[in-house]
Amino acid sequence: MTQKAWAFLGGKQVPQEDAKVGVMTHALHYGTSVFEGIRGNWNDRIGKIAIFRLAEHYERLLRGCKILRIDLPYSVDDLCQITVDLADKNGFREDVYIRPLAFKGQEAVANLNLNSLDDEFMLVMLPFGSYIDNTRPLKCQTSSWRRPMDSSMPTGVKIAGLYTTSILAKSEALAAGYDEAILLNQDGSVSEGSGENLFMVRDGVISTPSETDNCLLGITRDSVIQLAKNELNMDVVQRHIHRSELYLADEVFLTGTAAHLTSVGELDNRVIGTGTTGAVTKQLQDLYFSTVVGDNDRYVNWCTFVTPSGG
Ligand code: PMP
């Protein structure tokens, strides 16, 4: 028998099959929602799920809510507790993906005034293995779609409408036989992957696009910046990156909650470095993977541990 999943909607836990919204819901029509993608990583050694950087995800969610004028009745601590309680209730003893969504939940069509609409919050979680094959370096394509500029749509937070561009880019790359898309900014500089931040290593220096390059301020990105500094003694330079710099890089890798830390072996049919996972990428991968399951003592406070009871 398949396990019954539980969601959180309307201020309480409900069976997921009953967590529904109406066809007139504003967010469905206009993308007026802010979401998060959080991973709970199952650690078999201790029999617990390690939820990675839970509070930081909710801090970002609330930043998005502020921009979209969504007023939730919850603090970061409340949201963390709601998540821990739902992980406990669901009882999954495997890797999970956790999806909170704050949205304009009013059934209102032909109303473009954010200030007049009611807000809603929902949370679901699902068993989730790998999002992208990170056992081998990826083949990437520079997308024909450009990353929206913050002047068109706020880019540092996960506003749902923004993902139309990511989805067009990812679908185009997959249809052309690539694994992932890299999006450029309107000025042709590098922004990020369709659902990942991008880093390059060249002549021993790690660089990544900065906040003003319209990329999402990724939590994995921040974790990697800290791990590189503290554990490898390498500062990550945040700057404008030209497309052609990527072709000449020694290593390129992508970071994201779903995608983890994945090396790029090819971009636009040009081999990056040796085409294999480079030494810096490998060291960061090893650090990252032990950290996200709660096995790195120095960063154990980045994980919120849940022993799922399923009750
Ligand atoms: N960029 C985009 C467009 C994303 O959707 C994601 C995934 N949330 C990322 C970057 C990586 O962010 P994070 O490390 O916080 O998951």
Boltz pocket constraint, residues with backbone or C-beta under 6 A from the ligand:
constraints:
  - pocket:
      binder: B
      contacts: [[A, 37], [A, 166], [A, 192], [A, 193], [A, 194], [A, 195], [A, 196], [A, 197], [A, 215], [A, 216], [A, 217], [A, 218], [A, 219], [A, 220], [A, 221], [A, 255], [A, 256], [A, 257], [A, 258]]
      max_distance: 6.0
